[in-house]
Each structure stands twice: as C-alpha cells, then as structure tokens.
Amino acid sequence: MRRFAPALIGLACAAAAWATPALAYEIDPLTRQPLDTALMVRVRPQTQQTVAVPTASASLNTADPMSGSAVPQMSAIPREQVAYAGPYGAGTIVVSTAERRLYYVLGGGQALRYGVGVGRPGFTWGGVQTITMKREWPDWRPPAQMLKRRPDLPRYMKGGIENPLGARAMYLGGTIYRIHGSNEPESIGTAVSSGCIRMTNDDVSDLYTRANVGTKVIVQR
C-alpha cells in the first residue's frame, strides 16, 4: 500500500486561496516541480517561546498501531508551549496558514504550538468552524471534487498507517476539511495539502486528547 503514498500526499481535502512558504520554494507533491512563489508572502516569525512539551506518543493506547512496534512520527518542528496574547479563550484552536502553525489556547497567556502542513497555492481557506466529529484511524473517501481532478484515486481506503488521514481526524463543521494526521511527516511545515490542516500522527494524537466536539477552530490566512 505504501506505493500509493506519493500519489496521495496532499489529497485529503480541497478548497481555494493562498499560502506562505516555509522555505525559499515549495515542491508540488504531484508534479515534484517548484510551486509558484509569486503568490506567497513571508510573515514575521514567532519569537516568544517558553517550555518545550515532550513529543512522546503517550496519548496512543495499547490497541493503536503506533503504540507497538511502529515508530511514532516525530516532527522536525517541535511541539512547544509558548506565550500567547491573542483574543481567543482557553480551548480554542487557532491555525495560522501563513506561519504553518496551529495554536491550542491554554489560557493564562499560554498556548501549545504545533507545526502543521497547509493547503498549497489555490487550496487554502480561512474562517471559523467547530469540530463536529472525531475519529481514530479514520477511513478515507476522497470527496467528489478531488475525484474529478484525480479519477485514478481509490474511492475508499481503510484507516491505518498507510492512510493519508493518519492516526486521528477532527472534522470541521459541514465542510470537507479536517485537522488530521499524515503518513508523510516530512510534509509538516509546508504548503502541500488540498486544504486540510495536516499534523504528524504524534501531534494530532496529542491534540485529539485536548480538543472536544464543539471546539472552535479559527483558520487565519
């Protein structure tokens, strides 16, 4: 099944707008060619950091495929507790597609910050949603919009290590977007998805234990 991974990377959702590069250029996951950076702008990096949060996969239970012989995905972008002076209250998820970071607001001027992958140019979006459903090792059914672009994709893929939705998924409102894990942890911190917010399996499992159905999600461009 792993042979499908290069073709599936970035195909877990769909939408439109713009994104910001983490490096000098991005590589399109389908064509393997540099993306057009003329559509992108840089932002001032986050500078306030405090205590690092361990990235061990303690949130994965013994029945989880990742808790046995499989090695947890450790992101090159560490999960950290940082100072937060934004307007949103404790328990809110704030996604900055420009920074390629997700903040889970803790309250008391603090937040957990995670690295995320976001939509590639033409596939980003912004707005306010709520988590309406949560699933562990979700199955994947590519939406009609995606199948129209890629009729070669499977119509259904059972949840598991090879599934592009990864270990956990949190579904946003009535949209086709999700905050989900990934079978391509090297893509975290880049703009390669079709609109979903992508995390390492380890990080999404941590967030999954903190965020409940009904949690507000702010997606900022």
N, C-alpha and C positions, 0 to 999 in steps of 0.2 A: 504493500500500500504506500510505502514511503516514496515510491517513484512519482506519485501524484503531487507531492508537496510543492515542487517548483511551479507547477501549473496552477495550484490552488492558492498560493500566497497572495494576500490582498484581495481575496474574492469572497469574504464572509458577509459583505453588505454592499449598499450603494447609495449615492447622493451627489450634491454638487456644491462647489465653492473653491477655496484656495487653501494652501498650507505653506509652512515655513521650513526651510531646510535646517537640519542639524549640522550638515557638513557643507562643503563647497557645492556639491551637487548630489542628486539622488539617482538611484538606478531603478528604472521601471521593472517591477518583478516579472512582467510577462515578456517584454522585449529585450530586457537586460541592457537597454540603452539609457544614457543620461536623460533625466527629465528636464523640461524647460524651466530654468531657474529665473527667468524673467518675470514669472508670475508670483515669485516668492519675495518676502521681505524678512529681514532679520529683526529680532527683538532684543532688548536689553536682558542679559541673563539674570536669573535669580541669584542673589548674593547672600541672603540670610539663611544660615544653616545652624542646626544645633545637634542634638544627639542622634546618632545613627541607629536605625532599627534593624535587628537581625533579620536575615532573609531565609532562615531555616523554614522548611515546609511543615511546621508543627500543626498547621491547620488542616492537613490532609489526613484522613482517617486510615485505619489499617486495611480497609477494603479498597482503597484508592489505588489505581495502577501506578501512581507516582510514589506511593509510600513503601513499595517493596524494593525490587532490585533496580528499578529505573532511577536514574539520577535526576533530581529536581533541576529545573531550569533556573540558573542564577543569572540575573540581568547584569550587563555591564553598567547599567545605571542603578546605583544603589537606592534602596528604599530608605527614606530618611524622615525624621521628624524635624520640621522647620518652623520658623516664626511665620505667623500668618496674620495679616492686618486687613483682610478683605471684609466685605459686608455680610458674608453668609454665616449662618449659625452652625453650631455643632451638628454633625451628622450629615451635612451637605457634601455632595461630590461636585467639585469644580474641575472641568477639563479645559486646559489651555492648549488649543491645537497649535498656536504659534510657538509655545515653549516645548510642546510634546511632553507635557507633564499632566498628571492627574493629582488633585489635592483632595484628601478626605479630611474635612474640617473637624478637629478635635475639640475646639473651644479653648478659652483661656489664652487666646493669641497663638495657638499652635495648630499645625496640620501635619498629616502624613503625606509625603510627596512620592509619587511613583513615576517611573518612566513609562511612556506609552507610545504606541505606533498610531498614526492618524491617517486620514484619507489623503491620497495623492492628489495632485492638482486636478481640479474638476470634480472631486469626490469628497469635499469637506462640507461641513454644515455647522450651524450654531443654533442655540435655542435652549429652552427649558423643558425637561422631560422628568418623568418619575420612573423608578424601577417598578415594573408591573409583574415581573416573573423572574424566578431564579432557577437555574438548572445546573446540576453537576454532570460533567462529561456529556454535554448536550449532543444530540444528533444534529446533523446539518442538512437542510433542504435549501439549496440556492433559490433565492427569490426569482420571480419571472423576469424582472429587469436584467438580472445577471445572466440568466439562461439565454435571453435574447442576444446579449453580447457574446456569450460563450456557450453555444449549444453543445459543445463537447463535454461540458461538466457533468458529473454524476447528478442524478435527480435526488439522490439520498445517500448519506454517509453516516453510518452508525458512530456514536460517540466513542472516543478513545484517543490514544497517544497520537495517532496519525491525523486525527480530525482537525481541520483548521480553526475550529472554535475552541480547541484546547480543553482545559480541565473544568472551567466554570464559565457560565454566561449569565449576564444580567440584562434582561430585555427592557428596552426604553420605550415607554408609552405604547402606542399602537403602531410604531414605526417598524422598519426592518432593521434598525440599528441595535447593536448590543455593545456592552462592555464585556470582553471575553478574553480567554487565554489564547495561546498560539502554539503551533508546532514549529514555528520559526523564530526562536527567541532573539536571533541576531537582527531581526527587523524592528525591534523595540527602539524608539528614539528616531524613527524615520517616518517619512510620509509615503506609505505604500499600500494602505488598505483601500477598500471601496467605500469607506465611510464609517465603519465601526471603530471603536476605541479598543486597541489591542494591547494586551499586557503579557508578561511571562506567566506561565502556569503557576509559579510560586507566588507572584504578586497578586494575581487575580484571585487565588485561593485565600490569601490574606484579606483582601478587600471584601470578598464574599462573606466572610465571617462577621464583618463590621456593618455592612450595608444591608438594610432590610427592604422588603417590598414596601413601596411608598416613599423611599428615599428620593429626595430631589436631586436631579443631576443638571448642572449648568454647563453647557458646552459653549465655550468662547472661542471666537476666531481671533 
